[in-house]
Structure formats: C-alpha cells, structure tokens
Amino acid sequence: MIHRSKFIEDNQKNIICDCNDAREKYLNFPVRDSTGDMTWDYRNYNFFSLSSGSYALFEVYKELRSVIKSELGDRRMWFQSWLNYHDCDSVLGWHTHEWDYHGYISIDPKNTITKFKEYEVVNKVGQIYFGPGNREHMVECCERFSDYRITIGFDISFDLDPMHGCMGMFPLV
C-alpha cells in the first residue's frame, strides 16, 4: 500500500532540516558505522529515537504508527527505523528485509523509482510505502542529483527473538 502524507508534503523543508540534524547527531556518536552510512548501521539505533526532539518528526511517527495499525490492527509488534541518506552514486542496490513487513517514508526521494521484482514504486514526497517483508528491491535514479536522497526505512516484526541483537527494534505502541 502507498499512503500519501499531506503533513510531509506541507512540512518537507522543516523535516529535511530535522533529518539533517539527526544525521549530525548520529555522526557524533562515539561508536557508529565508520563510513557514516546510517542505513547499514540500522541495528544500532532507531531513527525516531535519534530524532526525538523534533516536533515535525514526532508527527511523522504518529502518522506512520496510524498507517501501520490501520493495516495490521492493534496487535503486539516491534519496529526498527533508520535514515537512508544517499547521493546519486550510493543509492541502494538489490536487497531484502527478512521481517514480517517493510516500508519507507519518502522525505526527499528525488526522481527515483523503487523497483521490486514484482512491481515498481515511483517515489514522491510524502509517500509512505508499506508492504510484506522478504521482497527484493532496489532504488533506481531516473536522473542525476547533486545533494542527498532522504527516506526513512522501517521494518515490522510480530515475533521478536529476544536475542536478535538489534538495539533499534522498539515496541510499536
């Protein structure tokens, strides 16, 4: 499913600033991925915890929670989230998420397409994509851009192994 967030559309500039602030906070962590790539360090933080001082991102979290709960009901579940912050040459290649559900929130997706094996999503500002996990996908740039593509990725799990080793997995309440 794709949900359109009017809040993100209307507040994109502030949300981008808050994502940049969260990235700076991450880059100052004493222990983090040495390249500064927040995507592959997803096990060590939760984006909504990292950005907890942002009123705008709190609203994004509430909307995400509402979208997830409306689709999956009010059941026990956990979620992890991370910031994808990539230039044109470092967007994500083919990969999958081995969780029950996966999705992403398009903050500043540039002119990109997320290609799944079965379908494609033309990314637009404010879109929240949400679907089953274990679906191979990648990002394709339709044109070059000089700054950064910003999305917030997330995974949902119903049955969390207590020894999974992911510090970024929080209960979705």
Backbone as a chain_set.jsonl record, in Angstrom:
{"seq": "MIHRSKFIEDNQKNIICDCNDAREKYLNFPVRDSTGDMTWDYRNYNFFSLSSGSYALFEVYKELRSVIKSELGDRRMWFQSWLNYHDCDSVLGWHTHEWDYHGYISIDPKNTITKFKEYEVVNKVGQIYFGPGNREHMVECCERFSDYRITIGFDISFDLDPMHGCMGMFPLV", "coords": {"N": [[0.835, -1.188, 0.0], [0.356, 2.292, -0.557], [0.529, 5.214, 1.166], [-0.405, 8.576, 1.244], [1.108, 11.36, 2.612], [-0.005, 14.3, 3.642], [0.945, 15.979, 5.586], [3.773, 15.618, 5.516], [4.281, 16.528, 2.913], [3.515, 19.237, 3.188], [5.31, 20.137, 5.096], [7.89, 19.625, 4.333], [10.43, 20.99, 4.072], [11.153, 21.694, 6.746], [11.219, 19.127, 7.839], [13.291, 17.948, 6.383], [15.432, 19.509, 7.35], [15.38, 18.66, 10.03], [15.987, 15.959, 9.677], [18.578, 16.236, 8.703], [19.753, 17.33, 11.024], [19.458, 15.138, 12.758], [21.127, 13.346, 11.457], [23.607, 14.612, 11.817], [23.781, 14.388, 14.599], [23.967, 11.607, 14.796], [26.43, 11.221, 13.464], [28.144, 12.139, 15.388], [28.153, 10.182, 17.284], [29.967, 8.154, 19.56], [30.441, 5.481, 18.937], [29.848, 4.101, 15.931], [28.884, 3.291, 12.53], [31.75, 3.239, 10.581], [31.868, 4.496, 8.101], [29.883, 6.331, 8.189], [27.471, 5.727, 7.128], [24.197, 5.515, 7.663], [22.243, 3.71, 6.989], [23.165, 0.992, 6.896], [23.809, 0.652, 9.495], [21.613, 0.196, 10.944], [20.915, -1.562, 13.013], [21.836, -0.492, 15.329], [20.549, 1.791, 16.213], [17.458, 3.649, 16.485], [15.678, 5.519, 14.246], [13.574, 7.254, 15.027], [13.979, 7.548, 17.705], [16.48, 8.742, 17.727], [15.799, 11.183, 16.582], [14.142, 12.349, 18.422], [13.666, 14.891, 19.556], [12.409, 16.42, 17.676], [9.577, 18.107, 16.678], [8.235, 17.952, 14.223], [9.058, 15.461, 13.16], [8.02, 13.846, 15.115], [5.303, 14.058, 14.519], [5.372, 12.783, 12.034], [6.087, 10.201, 12.872], [3.756, 9.574, 14.392], [1.868, 9.511, 12.331], [2.898, 7.426, 10.762], [2.67, 5.314, 12.596], [-0.126, 5.214, 12.798], [-0.807, 4.45, 10.156], [0.37, 1.895, 10.034], [-0.96, 0.552, 12.154], [-3.592, 0.72, 11.203], [-3.507, -1.008, 9.074], [-2.531, -3.43, 10.134], [-3.764, -3.864, 12.53], [-4.409, -3.741, 16.106], [-2.134, -5.157, 17.476], [0.485, -7.026, 19.105], [3.628, -5.81, 18.275], [6.866, -4.975, 16.917], [9.121, -2.385, 15.862], [11.718, -1.225, 13.713], [13.687, 1.538, 12.645], [15.404, 3.626, 10.319], [17.642, 6.047, 8.857], [17.888, 6.662, 5.468], [20.269, 8.107, 3.561], [21.507, 9.18, 0.908], [23.753, 9.855, -1.834], [23.581, 10.234, -5.429], [25.192, 8.221, -6.465], [25.282, 6.291, -4.521], [22.867, 5.076, -3.92], [20.589, 2.472, -2.887], [21.287, -0.867, -3.844], [20.126, -4.109, -5.035], [18.384, -5.766, -2.496], [16.931, -7.247, 0.484], [14.494, -7.425, 3.169], [14.313, -9.236, 5.978], [11.938, -9.448, 7.599], [8.602, -9.321, 9.005], [7.103, -7.224, 7.828], [7.888, -4.428, 5.701], [8.847, -1.063, 4.957], [8.983, 2.345, 3.724], [9.499, 5.876, 4.075], [9.084, 8.611, 2.079], [10.93, 11.37, 2.126], [12.665, 13.244, 0.816], [12.845, 12.14, -1.987], [13.981, 12.493, -4.469], [14.172, 12.11, -8.079], [13.372, 9.165, -8.33], [12.925, 5.596, -8.544], [11.613, 2.87, -6.788], [12.361, -0.329, -7.301], [10.805, -3.363, -7.209], [10.848, -6.933, -7.462], [8.385, -7.733, -8.437], [6.934, -5.401, -8.964], [6.906, -1.757, -9.317], [7.636, 1.316, -7.601], [7.038, 4.611, -8.067], [8.701, 7.122, -6.635], [7.546, 9.7, -4.527], [7.424, 12.847, -2.823], [6.38, 12.611, 0.501], [5.157, 10.124, 0.362], [4.27, 7.082, 1.93], [5.357, 3.995, 1.802], [4.285, 0.677, 2.331], [4.551, -2.693, 2.912], [4.626, -6.349, 2.588], [7.434, -8.067, 4.073], [10.597, -9.491, 2.989], [10.814, -9.064, 0.225], [12.61, -8.624, -2.587], [14.266, -5.655, -3.548], [15.316, -2.514, -5.023], [16.839, 0.739, -5.53], [16.432, 3.013, -8.162], [17.901, 5.624, -9.914], [16.378, 8.097, -11.787], [17.28, 10.382, -12.868], [20.291, 12.291, -12.51], [21.34, 13.705, -9.376], [22.536, 16.264, -7.181], [22.664, 16.565, -4.439], [21.333, 14.996, -1.577], [19.386, 12.023, -1.387], [16.675, 11.426, 0.641], [15.176, 9.202, 2.741], [13.136, 7.428, 5.102], [13.567, 4.355, 6.356], [11.816, 1.378, 7.44], [11.071, -1.536, 9.428], [8.846, -4.154, 10.422], [8.071, -6.423, 13.008], [6.398, -9.303, 14.253], [6.995, -11.341, 15.981], [9.433, -11.346, 17.994], [12.645, -12.439, 18.476], [14.239, -12.654, 21.529], [17.003, -12.469, 21.578], [17.88, -11.206, 19.317], [19.654, -9.149, 18.779], [19.361, -6.522, 17.896], [19.469, -3.29, 18.597], [17.888, -1.234, 17.782], [15.249, -1.971, 17.568], [12.05, -1.381, 18.562], [9.099, -1.534, 20.686], [5.979, -1.08, 19.052], [3.737, 0.998, 20.056]], "CA": [[0.0, 0.0, 0.0], [1.034, 3.585, -0.521], [-0.232, 6.25, 1.852], [0.088, 9.921, 0.941], [1.131, 12.2, 3.799], [-0.119, 15.743, 3.405], [1.812, 16.632, 6.569], [5.146, 15.627, 4.994], [4.288, 17.433, 1.755], [3.414, 20.628, 3.649], [6.378, 20.467, 6.041], [9.091, 18.955, 3.846], [11.68, 21.72, 4.368], [11.461, 21.511, 8.17], [11.54, 17.715, 8.069], [14.653, 17.75, 5.848], [16.354, 20.107, 8.335], [15.427, 17.784, 11.202], [16.736, 14.761, 9.267], [19.994, 16.642, 8.688], [20.177, 17.437, 12.423], [19.581, 13.772, 13.284], [22.345, 12.764, 10.857], [24.748, 15.199, 12.531], [23.809, 13.754, 15.917], [24.49, 10.253, 14.568], [27.859, 11.298, 13.118], [28.895, 12.427, 16.613], [28.152, 9.021, 18.183], [31.319, 7.618, 19.738], [30.511, 4.194, 18.243], [28.913, 4.096, 14.811], [29.479, 2.792, 11.296], [32.908, 4.097, 10.286], [31.648, 5.267, 6.879], [28.823, 7.301, 8.418], [26.259, 5.281, 6.444], [23.194, 5.188, 8.675], [21.408, 2.603, 6.527], [23.695, -0.321, 7.276], [24.002, 0.647, 10.941], [20.241, 0.213, 11.476], [20.794, -2.391, 14.22], [22.386, 0.212, 16.487], [19.764, 2.972, 16.593], [16.142, 3.795, 15.887], [15.641, 6.905, 13.773], [12.628, 8.088, 15.764], [14.627, 7.848, 18.985], [17.543, 9.695, 17.402], [15.189, 12.473, 16.229], [13.025, 12.526, 19.357], [13.411, 16.289, 19.882], [11.773, 17.092, 16.536], [8.116, 18.082, 16.662], [7.775, 17.522, 12.899], [9.258, 14.021, 13.022], [7.053, 13.211, 16.012], [4.064, 13.956, 13.736], [5.599, 11.732, 11.032], [5.987, 8.945, 13.62], [2.351, 9.318, 14.715], [1.185, 9.131, 11.1], [3.38, 6.087, 10.419], [2.03, 4.391, 13.542], [-1.526, 5.106, 12.398], [-0.859, 3.67, 8.915], [0.686, 0.505, 10.365], [-2.042, -0.004, 12.971], [-4.801, 0.579, 10.391], [-3.325, -2.174, 8.21], [-2.209, -4.664, 10.854], [-4.556, -3.97, 13.748], [-3.761, -3.394, 17.373], [-1.53, -6.381, 17.981], [1.863, -6.845, 19.579], [4.605, -5.733, 17.19], [8.043, -4.144, 17.127], [9.583, -1.768, 14.614], [13.008, -0.541, 13.668], [13.685, 2.553, 11.598], [16.732, 4.18, 10.056], [17.673, 7.099, 7.84], [18.613, 6.459, 4.208], [20.783, 9.431, 3.213], [22.438, 8.754, -0.139], [23.9, 10.618, -3.064], [23.12, 9.503, -6.608], [26.048, 7.062, -6.713], [25.265, 5.334, -3.414], [21.529, 4.567, -3.608], [20.61, 1.05, -2.538], [21.143, -1.927, -4.839], [19.199, -5.185, -4.686], [18.449, -6.274, -1.13], [15.632, -7.593, 1.049], [14.351, -7.246, 4.611], [13.772, -10.5, 6.47], [10.996, -9.172, 8.683], [7.227, -9.548, 8.551], [6.736, -6.123, 6.933], [8.912, -3.42, 5.439], [8.356, 0.124, 4.278], [9.828, 3.536, 3.751], [8.819, 7.165, 4.012], [9.811, 9.476, 1.151], [11.072, 12.753, 2.583], [13.206, 13.927, -0.363], [13.246, 10.955, -2.742], [14.498, 12.862, -5.796], [13.468, 11.437, -9.167], [13.799, 7.77, -8.212], [11.942, 4.513, -8.553], [11.992, 1.683, -6.039], [11.991, -1.487, -8.108], [10.65, -4.669, -6.604], [10.824, -7.951, -8.526], [7.027, -7.863, -8.956], [6.313, -4.109, -9.264], [7.742, -0.574, -9.099], [7.017, 2.458, -6.941], [7.608, 5.912, -8.432], [8.765, 7.794, -5.338], [7.088, 11.089, -4.449], [7.496, 13.433, -1.487], [5.241, 12.337, 1.364], [4.63, 8.767, 0.252], [4.659, 6.046, 2.878], [5.164, 2.666, 1.223], [4.188, -0.328, 3.371], [4.196, -3.979, 2.33], [5.25, -7.519, 3.204], [8.886, -8.172, 4.033], [11.163, -10.532, 2.121], [10.647, -8.755, -1.196], [13.815, -7.989, -3.106], [14.033, -4.355, -4.163], [16.464, -1.625, -5.219], [16.493, 2.105, -5.919], [16.992, 3.44, -9.444], [17.85, 7.073, -10.166], [15.895, 8.421, -13.137], [18.17, 11.463, -13.298], [21.311, 12.576, -11.512], [21.096, 14.801, -8.441], [23.817, 16.647, -6.583], [22.666, 16.528, -2.974], [21.041, 13.691, -0.992], [18.065, 11.398, -1.376], [16.383, 11.16, 2.049], [13.993, 8.419, 3.086], [13.205, 6.746, 6.398], [13.173, 2.96, 6.196], [11.342, 0.731, 8.665], [10.663, -2.937, 9.399], [7.905, -4.546, 11.465], [8.144, -7.828, 13.398], [5.379, -9.742, 15.202], [7.541, -12.338, 16.9], [10.819, -10.93, 18.113], [13.562, -13.271, 19.248], [14.859, -11.752, 22.498], [18.443, -12.384, 21.375], [18.092, -10.805, 17.927], [20.823, -8.27, 18.712], [19.054, -5.253, 17.225], [19.128, -2.289, 19.601], [16.957, -0.271, 17.205], [13.897, -2.542, 17.475], [11.232, -0.884, 19.668], [7.672, -1.863, 20.594], [5.13, -0.083, 18.399], [2.589, 1.1, 20.958]], "C": [[0.875, 1.245, 0.0], [0.071, 4.591, 0.1], [0.406, 7.595, 1.502], [-0.018, 10.777, 2.193], [1.112, 13.671, 3.41], [0.797, 16.491, 4.365], [3.249, 16.708, 6.055], [5.251, 16.571, 3.804], [4.343, 18.888, 2.212], [4.592, 21.075, 4.51], [7.733, 19.904, 5.612], [10.378, 19.674, 4.233], [12.087, 21.561, 5.83], [11.878, 20.079, 8.466], [12.936, 17.402, 7.54], [15.68, 18.316, 6.826], [16.495, 19.206, 9.557], [16.127, 16.469, 10.891], [18.23, 15.061, 9.22], [20.542, 16.76, 10.104], [20.368, 16.052, 13.045], [20.829, 13.094, 12.727], [23.59, 13.306, 11.552], [24.893, 14.593, 13.924], [24.409, 12.344, 15.807], [25.993, 10.285, 14.303], [28.736, 11.612, 14.324], [28.84, 11.29, 17.63], [29.586, 8.523, 18.351], [31.506, 6.268, 19.045], [29.43, 4.192, 17.174], [29.607, 3.472, 13.617], [30.582, 3.753, 10.864], [32.732, 4.931, 9.022], [30.625, 6.383, 7.083], [27.526, 6.933, 7.734], [25.261, 4.772, 7.476], [22.33, 3.996, 8.278], [21.902, 1.279, 7.081], [24.002, -0.42, 8.765], [22.657, 0.588, 11.672], [20.087, -0.582, 12.772], [21.173, -1.624, 15.49], [21.632, 1.469, 16.895], [18.376, 2.859, 15.98], [16.008, 5.265, 15.505], [14.716, 7.782, 14.611], [13.098, 8.356, 17.197], [15.698, 8.916, 18.778], [16.979, 11.098, 17.161], [14.086, 12.879, 17.207], [12.744, 13.974, 19.747], [12.684, 17.06, 18.795], [10.257, 16.961, 16.602], [7.588, 17.562, 15.326], [7.925, 16.01, 12.736], [8.399, 13.233, 14.005], [5.715, 13.042, 15.287], [4.19, 12.879, 12.656], [5.484, 10.36, 11.695], [4.523, 8.603, 13.911], [1.586, 8.873, 13.463], [1.606, 7.722, 10.659], [2.708, 5.037, 11.307], [0.572, 4.159, 13.154], [-1.681, 4.253, 11.138], [-0.634, 2.193, 9.229], [-0.457, -0.141, 11.136], [-3.326, -0.186, 12.15], [-4.709, -0.641, 9.477], [-3.209, -3.476, 8.995], [-3.003, -4.856, 12.137], [-3.744, -3.645, 14.987], [-3.229, -4.673, 18.016], [-0.108, -6.088, 18.44], [2.804, -6.85, 18.377], [5.737, -4.798, 17.588], [8.428, -3.529, 15.79], [10.986, -1.218, 14.811], [12.932, 0.462, 12.526], [15.074, 3.162, 11.5], [16.614, 5.237, 8.968], [18.5, 6.635, 6.652], [18.98, 7.851, 3.707], [21.883, 9.194, 2.189], [22.535, 9.752, -1.277], [23.537, 9.698, -4.235], [23.925, 8.222, -6.837], [25.996, 6.013, -5.596], [23.867, 4.87, -3.022], [21.585, 3.046, -3.505], [20.414, 0.128, -3.744], [20.191, -2.995, -4.329], [19.456, -5.688, -3.265], [17.036, -6.627, -0.673], [15.652, -7.346, 2.552], [13.649, -8.492, 5.145], [12.943, -10.301, 7.732], [9.598, -9.363, 8.139], [6.774, -8.489, 7.547], [7.893, -5.152, 6.806], [8.254, -2.216, 4.773], [9.36, 1.248, 4.336], [8.969, 4.775, 3.561], [9.664, 8.075, 3.13], [9.785, 10.922, 1.641], [11.557, 13.628, 1.424], [13.75, 12.842, -1.299], [13.915, 11.231, -4.082], [13.661, 12.156, -6.867], [13.968, 9.994, -9.207], [12.604, 6.836, -8.268], [12.483, 3.43, -7.626], [11.441, 0.5, -6.82], [11.961, -2.728, -7.239], [10.638, -5.677, -7.755], [9.459, -7.991, -9.205], [6.402, -6.544, -9.412], [7.316, -2.994, -8.988], [6.934, 0.485, -8.37], [7.758, 3.709, -7.408], [7.543, 6.757, -7.161], [8.389, 9.263, -5.446], [7.203, 11.56, -3.006], [6.212, 13.1, -0.724], [4.66, 10.945, 1.262], [5.157, 7.888, 1.389], [4.318, 4.719, 2.215], [5.2, 1.659, 2.363], [3.745, -1.64, 2.749], [4.878, -5.125, 3.041], [6.776, -7.453, 3.107], [9.303, -9.241, 3.032], [10.851, -10.317, 0.644], [11.888, -8.01, -1.669], [13.457, -6.679, -3.793], [15.341, -3.569, -4.242], [15.953, -0.243, -5.611], [17.183, 2.418, -7.244], [16.825, 4.949, -9.577], [17.421, 7.303, -11.605], [16.666, 9.585, -13.735], [19.134, 11.742, -12.162], [20.865, 13.727, -10.613], [22.38, 15.049, -7.677], [23.826, 16.617, -5.056], [22.264, 15.128, -2.513], [19.578, 13.293, -1.131], [17.811, 10.991, 0.076], [15.072, 10.394, 2.166], [14.217, 7.822, 4.48], [12.692, 5.336, 6.172], [12.661, 2.406, 7.518], [10.968, -0.721, 8.387], [9.751, -3.195, 10.584], [8.078, -6.042, 11.726], [7.048, -8.136, 14.411], [5.942, -10.639, 16.292], [9.037, -12.103, 17.017], [11.604, -11.879, 19.005], [14.294, -12.358, 20.23], [16.371, -11.597, 22.315], [18.79, -11.934, 19.953], [19.258, -9.84, 17.753], [20.585, -6.932, 18.045], [18.599, -4.242, 18.265], [18.117, -1.275, 19.081], [15.524, -0.751, 17.124], [13.119, -2.164, 18.734], [9.81, -1.417, 19.559], [6.926, -0.72, 19.899], [3.846, -0.025, 19.219], [1.691, 2.257, 20.594]], "O": [[1.998, 1.231, 0.503], [-1.046, 4.789, -0.378], [1.63, 7.716, 1.473], [-1.097, 10.911, 2.771], [2.101, 14.209, 2.91], [1.364, 17.522, 4.005], [3.88, 17.761, 6.152], [6.212, 17.334, 3.701], [5.126, 19.68, 1.686], [4.842, 22.273, 4.637], [8.622, 19.728, 6.445], [11.328, 19.03, 4.679], [13.258, 21.315, 6.117], [12.792, 19.846, 9.258], [13.687, 16.666, 8.181], [16.692, 17.671, 7.1], [17.6, 19.011, 10.063], [16.798, 15.915, 11.761], [19.049, 14.245, 9.643], [21.67, 16.342, 10.368], [21.332, 15.824, 13.776], [21.509, 12.355, 13.439], [24.519, 12.553, 11.845], [26.006, 14.317, 14.373], [25.246, 11.947, 16.617], [26.742, 9.476, 14.85], [29.944, 11.377, 14.288], [29.408, 11.404, 18.717], [30.34, 8.478, 17.379], [32.613, 5.945, 18.612], [28.241, 4.272, 17.48], [30.794, 3.155, 13.685], [30.355, 4.961, 10.791], [33.378, 5.969, 8.879], [30.509, 7.279, 6.247], [26.576, 7.716, 7.743], [25.464, 3.722, 8.085], [21.746, 3.34, 9.141], [21.129, 0.526, 7.673], [24.415, -1.478, 9.24], [22.572, 0.892, 12.862], [19.189, -0.284, 13.559], [20.864, -2.062, 16.597], [22.04, 2.149, 17.836], [18.152, 2.066, 15.066], [16.2, 6.15, 16.339], [15.042, 8.939, 14.877], [12.641, 9.312, 17.824], [15.806, 9.866, 19.552], [17.622, 12.091, 17.503], [13.2, 13.66, 16.859], [11.651, 14.256, 20.237], [12.375, 18.237, 18.976], [9.716, 15.855, 16.585], [6.607, 16.818, 15.293], [7.018, 15.35, 12.228], [8.083, 12.07, 13.752], [5.063, 12.006, 15.422], [3.236, 12.148, 12.39], [4.855, 9.456, 11.144], [4.099, 7.467, 13.699], [0.755, 7.966, 13.528], [0.77, 6.924, 10.235], [2.24, 4.006, 10.825], [0.094, 3.024, 13.183], [-2.588, 3.424, 11.06], [-1.371, 1.336, 8.74], [-0.878, -1.252, 10.814], [-4.069, -1.141, 12.375], [-5.731, -1.241, 9.142], [-3.729, -4.508, 8.57], [-2.916, -5.912, 12.765], [-2.558, -3.32, 14.917], [-3.803, -5.194, 18.972], [0.426, -5.01, 18.179], [2.783, -7.773, 17.564], [5.591, -3.95, 18.468], [8.113, -4.066, 14.727], [11.38, -0.809, 15.904], [12.199, 0.26, 11.558], [15.82, 3.205, 12.478], [15.614, 5.307, 8.253], [19.664, 6.262, 6.801], [18.102, 8.678, 3.457], [23.049, 9.025, 2.548], [21.559, 10.406, -1.644], [23.225, 8.523, -4.037], [23.387, 7.241, -7.351], [26.61, 4.954, -5.722], [23.678, 4.333, -1.931], [22.528, 2.418, -3.986], [19.504, 0.318, -4.551], [19.526, -2.808, -3.31], [20.588, -5.993, -2.889], [16.062, -6.337, -1.368], [16.707, -7.089, 3.133], [12.502, -8.759, 4.786], [13.204, -10.896, 8.777], [9.422, -9.549, 6.935], [6.141, -8.808, 6.541], [8.757, -5.063, 7.678], [7.227, -2.346, 4.107], [10.439, 1.121, 4.916], [7.884, 4.735, 2.981], [10.844, 8.285, 3.412], [8.76, 11.6, 1.578], [10.929, 14.633, 1.095], [14.962, 12.647, -1.394], [14.367, 10.304, -4.755], [12.568, 11.664, -6.584], [14.85, 9.641, -9.991], [11.454, 7.229, -8.07], [13.67, 3.107, -7.669], [10.23, 0.344, -6.98], [12.956, -3.096, -6.615], [10.436, -5.294, -8.907], [9.369, -8.251, -10.405], [5.434, -6.56, -10.173], [8.419, -3.236, -8.498], [5.712, 0.551, -8.499], [8.958, 3.851, -7.174], [6.458, 7.069, -6.671], [8.851, 9.975, -6.337], [7.091, 10.761, -2.076], [5.106, 13.281, -1.234], [3.745, 10.612, 2.015], [6.332, 7.949, 1.752], [3.148, 4.36, 2.081], [6.038, 1.761, 3.26], [2.685, -1.705, 2.125], [5.628, -4.909, 3.993], [7.328, -6.861, 2.18], [8.474, -9.815, 2.327], [10.649, -11.277, -0.099], [12.178, -6.906, -1.209], [12.471, -6.599, -4.527], [16.335, -3.921, -3.607], [14.789, -0.076, -5.975], [18.364, 2.126, -7.426], [15.733, 5.481, -9.376], [18.027, 6.768, -12.533], [16.704, 9.758, -14.953], [18.839, 11.469, -10.999], [20.113, 14.606, -11.033], [23.215, 14.154, -7.541], [24.896, 16.642, -4.447], [22.813, 14.15, -3.021], [18.669, 14.115, -1.007], [18.628, 10.295, 0.678], [14.012, 10.865, 1.753], [15.347, 7.729, 4.959], [11.523, 5.139, 5.838], [13.022, 2.898, 8.587], [10.6, -1.085, 7.27], [9.862, -2.541, 11.621], [8.214, -6.832, 10.792], [6.791, -7.342, 15.316], [5.413, -10.683, 17.402], [9.815, -12.618, 16.214], [11.249, -12.087, 20.165], [14.912, -11.38, 19.808], [16.955, -10.662, 22.863], [19.868, -12.246, 19.447], [19.797, -9.735, 16.651], [21.547, -6.265, 17.662], [17.475, -4.32, 18.761], [17.542, -0.527, 19.871], [14.658, -0.013, 16.655], [13.479, -2.572, 19.838], [9.352, -1.723, 18.457], [7.211, 0.455, 20.133], [2.977, -0.888, 19.093], [0.677, 2.484, 21.254]]}, "num_chains": 1, "name": "protein.A"}
